[in-house]
């Protein structure tokens, strides 16, 4: 149960982190 809860919590966080990281890298590359 704890592992499933962790996966549910970390899934969206990892996705959000990837999106934010991609936008930051894009800003550093294009600006």
C-alpha positions, 0 to 999 in steps of 0.5 A: 500500500505504501509503495502504491501511494508513493508511486501515485505521489511521485508520478505527477511530481516527476512529470511536473519536474520534467516539464519545468526542467525542459522549460528552464533548459529551453529558456537558457538555450534560446534566450 
